[in-house]
């Protein structure tokens, strides 16, 4: 949004400069002309064109440089002793954009062409033509315009470099903090949770070997220990991820479905629509949604089949995962950490998520993520 407002302000500023330069050129040209011949009208048109073209100087600095130079030569040939003010603005913009060599070549050419144009007008001899050319484009002003453009370009480059350095420093500090948290979690929690998990499993095993009924509380502790171990492992992996491995995305979803088949789940994948350029964040989120959904189905749903459907639309990407498990509208499962994380990912991207039991039985997860075609 701020970039758009900045672009509008730059456009307004460029048009204001173009109009002011055009007015200056026309007033200067009118003050030195008394006739109204066709050649004079042609000269006025060149004065106006040379000024108004500055409105496009940011978008096309080299074409604007060429047009302002040709207009300056043209109105000199038409007998207008008017400084090439528009060309100086074009030089400044072209150098600022980094086109130093082309700007120098164009300026040398213009300095050579202006005396010829003034002589061709027929109103001056050779010495007067040289003097008029020097007045039209003072070398000192030309150098000053180029130097100003180069100075601002270097300042912007240094500012960009400083910003990039700050971002890299902040990213490095964030990575260090993330790894520190991962180490603290590993040292403080992993050992304790592992002890709880092992002791609960040993107690369940001993009770079953003796033929005793295993208390529900003990089974709950055993399952909670397993789940806590899995969640902690996933959390530590996420914290330790330093983005050196390629991110998993939409193209890796078939691997998830195939992996689900290897553990006995009859999983199918359907992809509809033409797969366009999907933003990396959207691609990763789709992968995580499918991964979490298939994991929950295999662990908790007691389902025999699961279907994954991805619909690639021009403005959005929709994903739906259905299973035929034990969930019903009257017996809805309690949302876990995985589902909450899934919802946060989708909302952060401006999308919508539905996760609920189906009327005919089983569970459905549906997400729609917008795809910005301008990004």
C-alpha positions in Angstrom: 0.0 0.0 0.0 2.8 2.5 0.9 4.7 1.6 -2.3 1.6 2.5 -4.3 1.2 5.9 -2.6 4.9 6.5 -3.2 4.5 5.8 -6.9 1.6 8.2 -7.1 3.6 10.9 -5.4 6.5 10.3 -7.7 4.2 10.5 -10.8 2.7 13.8 -9.6 6.1 15.2 -8.9 7.4 14.2 -12.3 4.4 15.8 -14.1 4.8 19.0 -12.0 8.5 19.2 -13.0 7.6 18.5 -16.7 5.0 21.2 -16.8 7.3 23.8 -15.1 10.2 23.0 -17.4 7.8 23.2 -20.5 6.5 26.6 -19.3 10.0 27.9 -18.8 11.1 26.7 -22.3 8.1 28.2 -24.0 8.3 31.5 -22.2 12.0 31.7 -23.0 11.3 30.8 -26.6 8.5 33.4 -26.9 10.5 36.2 -25.5 13.1 35.8 -28.2 10.8 35.3 -31.2 8.7 38.0 -33.0 7.4 36.1 -36.0 5.0 33.3 -36.4 6.3 31.3 -39.3 5.8 27.6 -39.8 9.4 27.0 -38.6 8.6 28.9 -35.4 5.6 26.8 -34.8 7.7 23.7 -35.3 10.2 25.0 -32.7 7.4 25.7 -30.2 6.2 22.1 -30.6 9.8 20.8 -30.0 10.1 23.0 -26.9 6.8 21.6 -25.5 7.7 18.0 -26.4 11.1 18.3 -24.8 9.6 19.5 -21.6 6.6 17.2 -21.3 8.5 14.0 -22.0 10.2 14.5 -18.6 7.0 13.1 -17.0 8.2 9.6 -18.1 11.9 10.1 -17.0 11.7 7.5 -14.2 10.1 4.8 -16.3 12.2 5.3 -19.4 15.3 7.3 -18.6 17.3 6.5 -21.8 14.4 7.2 -24.3 13.7 10.5 -22.4 17.4 11.4 -22.6 17.3 10.8 -26.4 14.0 12.7 -26.9 15.1 15.8 -24.9 18.5 15.8 -26.8 16.8 15.6 -30.2 14.3 18.3 -29.3 17.2 20.6 -28.1 19.0 20.1 -31.5 15.7 20.6 -33.3 14.7 23.9 -31.8 18.3 25.2 -32.1 18.1 24.4 -35.8 14.7 26.3 -35.9 16.4 29.4 -34.6 15.4 29.2 -30.9 18.2 30.3 -28.6 16.9 28.4 -25.6 18.9 26.5 -23.0 18.5 22.7 -23.0 17.0 22.7 -19.5 15.0 19.5 -20.1 18.1 17.7 -21.2 19.8 18.5 -17.9 17.0 16.9 -16.0 17.2 13.9 -18.3 21.0 13.6 -17.6 20.4 13.7 -13.9 17.7 10.9 -14.1 19.7 8.7 -16.4 22.9 8.8 -14.3 20.9 8.2 -11.2 19.5 5.1 -12.8 23.0 3.9 -13.5 23.3 4.6 -17.2 26.6 6.6 -17.0 28.2 5.4 -20.2 25.2 6.0 -22.4 24.7 9.4 -20.8 28.3 10.5 -21.5 28.0 9.3 -25.1 24.7 11.1 -25.6 26.1 14.3 -24.1 29.2 14.3 -26.2 27.1 13.8 -29.3 24.7 16.6 -28.2 27.6 19.0 -27.5 28.9 18.4 -31.1 25.4 18.6 -32.7 24.3 21.9 -31.1 26.8 24.2 -32.9 25.9 22.5 -36.2 22.2 23.0 -35.5 22.7 26.7 -34.6 24.7 27.2 -37.9 22.1 25.4 -40.0 19.4 27.8 -38.7 21.1 30.4 -41.0 20.8 33.1 -38.3 24.4 32.8 -37.1 27.9 32.5 -38.5 30.3 29.9 -37.1 31.5 31.9 -34.1 28.0 32.9 -33.2 26.8 29.3 -33.6 29.5 28.1 -31.2 28.6 30.8 -28.7 24.9 29.9 -28.9 25.6 26.2 -28.4 27.7 27.0 -25.3 24.8 29.1 -24.0 22.3 26.3 -24.8 24.2 23.7 -22.9 26.8 24.9 -20.5 29.4 22.2 -19.8 29.5 23.1 -16.1 25.7 22.6 -15.7 26.0 19.3 -17.6 28.7 18.0 -15.3 26.8 19.2 -12.3 23.6 17.4 -13.4 25.5 14.2 -14.0 27.4 14.5 -10.7 24.1 15.1 -8.7 22.6 12.0 -10.3 25.7 9.9 -9.5 25.9 11.2 -5.9 22.2 10.3 -5.3 22.7 6.9 -6.9 25.6 6.1 -4.6 23.6 7.3 -1.6 20.7 5.1 -2.4 23.1 2.1 -3.0 24.7 2.7 0.4 21.2 3.0 2.0 20.1 -0.3 0.4 23.3 -2.0 1.5 22.8 -0.7 5.1 19.2 -2.0 5.1 20.3 -5.4 3.8 23.0 -5.6 6.5 20.5 -4.7 9.2 18.2 -7.5 7.9 21.0 -10.0 7.8 22.0 -9.1 11.4 18.5 -9.4 12.6 18.0 -12.7 10.8 21.3 -14.0 12.3 20.3 -13.0 15.8 16.8 -14.6 15.4 18.5 -17.8 14.2 20.8 -17.8 17.2 17.9 -17.2 19.6 15.8 -19.9 17.9 18.7 -22.4 18.3 19.1 -21.4 21.9 15.4 -22.0 22.6 15.7 -25.4 20.9 18.7 -26.4 23.1 16.9 -25.2 26.3 13.7 -27.2 25.3 15.8 -30.3 24.5 17.8 -30.1 27.7 14.9 -29.3 30.0 11.9 -31.3 28.5 13.1 -34.1 26.3 14.7 -36.1 29.1 11.7 -35.7 31.5 9.1 -36.6 28.9 11.1 -39.6 27.8 11.2 -40.9 31.4 7.4 -40.4 31.8 6.8 -42.2 28.5 9.1 -45.1 29.3 7.7 -45.6 32.7 4.1 -45.5 31.5 4.8 -48.0 28.8 6.6 -50.3 31.2 3.7 -50.2 33.6 1.2 -51.0 30.9 3.3 -53.8 29.7 3.7 -55.3 33.1 0.0 -55.1 33.9 -0.9 -56.8 30.6 1.6 -59.6 31.2 0.1 -60.2 34.6 -3.4 -60.3 33.1 -4.5 -57.3 35.1 -6.8 -54.6 33.7 -4.8 -51.5 32.7 -6.2 -48.4 34.4 -7.6 -45.8 31.9 -5.5 -43.1 33.6 -2.3 -45.1 32.9 -3.3 -45.6 29.2 -4.0 -41.8 29.0 -0.6 -41.1 30.5 1.0 -43.5 27.9 -0.8 -41.8 25.0 0.0 -38.3 26.3 3.6 -39.2 26.6 3.8 -40.4 23.0 1.9 -37.4 21.7 4.1 -35.0 23.8 7.2 -36.7 22.4 6.0 -36.3 18.8 5.0 -32.7 19.3 8.3 -31.8 21.1 10.2 -33.5 18.3 8.3 -31.5 15.7 8.8 -28.3 17.6 12.5 -28.8 18.0 12.8 -29.6 14.3 11.0 -26.4 13.4 13.2 -24.4 15.7 16.3 -25.9 14.3 15.3 -25.4 10.7 17.7 -22.8 9.3 16.3 -22.8 5.8 19.3 -24.7 4.4 17.1 -27.5 3.2 14.7 -27.0 0.3 11.2 -26.1 1.6 8.5 -28.7 1.1 5.6 -27.4 -1.0 2.8 -28.2 -3.4 5.0 -30.4 -5.6 5.7 -32.7 -2.7 2.1 -33.5 -1.8 2.1 -36.7 -3.9 4.9 -38.0 -1.7 2.6 -37.5 1.4 -0.2 -39.4 -0.2 2.1 -42.2 -1.3 3.5 -42.4 2.2 0.0 -42.7 3.7 -0.7 -45.6 1.3 2.3 -47.5 2.6 0.9 -47.5 6.2 -2.4 -49.0 4.9 -4.6 -46.0 4.3 -6.4 -46.0 0.9 -5.4 -42.4 0.0 -6.1 -40.7 -3.3 -5.0 -37.4 -4.8 -6.8 -35.3 -7.3 -5.4 -32.0 -8.7 -7.7 -29.9 -10.9 -7.0 -26.7 -12.8 -3.9 -25.4 -14.4 -1.1 -25.1 -11.8 0.1 -21.5 -12.1 2.9 -19.8 -10.2 1.9 -20.3 -6.5 3.6 -18.1 -3.9 6.1 -20.1 -1.8 4.2 -19.3 1.5 0.9 -20.7 0.0 2.7 -23.8 -1.4 4.2 -24.6 2.0 0.9 -24.1 3.8 -0.9 -26.5 1.4 1.9 -29.1 2.1 1.5 -28.6 5.9 -2.3 -28.9 5.7 -2.2 -32.1 3.8 0.6 -33.5 6.0 -1.2 -32.7 9.3 -4.5 -34.0 8.0 -3.1 -37.3 6.8 -1.2 -37.7 10.1 -4.3 -37.1 12.1 -6.3 -39.5 10.0 -3.7 -42.3 10.4 -3.4 -41.7 14.2 -6.8 -40.9 15.4 -9.6 -41.3 12.8 -9.6 -45.1 12.5 -10.3 -44.5 8.8 -9.9 -46.8 5.8 -9.9 -44.2 3.1 -8.9 -40.6 2.6 -9.1 -38.3 -0.3 -7.0 -35.2 -1.1 -8.3 -32.7 -3.6 -6.5 -29.6 -4.7 -8.2 -27.1 -7.0 -5.9 -24.6 -8.7 -8.0 -21.5 -9.5 -6.9 -18.3 -11.1 -7.2 -16.3 -7.9 -7.1 -18.9 -5.2 -5.9 -22.4 -4.3 -8.4 -24.7 -2.6 -7.5 -27.9 -0.8 -9.9 -30.4 0.8 -9.1 -33.6 2.7 -11.9 -36.1 3.6 -11.8 -39.4 5.5 -14.4 -42.0 6.4 -13.3 -42.3 10.1 -15.3 -42.4 13.3 -15.9 -38.7 13.7 -19.6 -37.6 13.6 -21.3 -34.3 14.2 -22.4 -35.6 17.6 -18.9 -36.9 18.4 -16.6 -34.1 17.2 -12.9 -34.5 18.2 -11.3 -31.8 20.3 -9.0 -29.6 18.1 -5.3 -30.3 18.8 -2.2 -28.3 18.5 -1.8 -29.3 14.8 -5.2 -28.1 13.8 -4.7 -24.8 15.7 -1.4 -24.3 13.9 -3.0 -25.1 10.6 -5.7 -22.5 11.2 -3.1 -19.8 12.1 -1.1 -20.5 8.9 -4.2 -20.1 6.8 -5.4 -16.9 8.5 -2.0 -15.4 8.3 -2.2 -15.7 4.5 -5.7 -14.2 4.4 -7.4 -17.5 3.7 -10.3 -19.5 5.2 -10.3 -22.9 6.9 -13.0 -25.3 7.9 -12.3 -28.4 9.9 -15.3 -30.4 11.1 -17.0 -33.8 11.1 -19.0 -34.7 7.9 -22.7 -35.4 8.1 -22.2 -38.8 6.5 -19.4 -39.6 8.9 -15.7 -38.9 8.9 -13.9 -35.6 9.0 -13.2 -32.9 6.5 -10.6 -30.2 6.3 -11.2 -27.5 3.7 -8.9 -24.5 3.1 -8.9 -21.7 0.5 -5.8 -19.6 0.1 -5.7 -16.5 -2.1 -3.1 -16.3 -4.8 -2.0 -12.7 -5.6 -1.2 -12.7 -9.3 0.7 -9.4 -9.0 3.3 -10.8 -6.7 
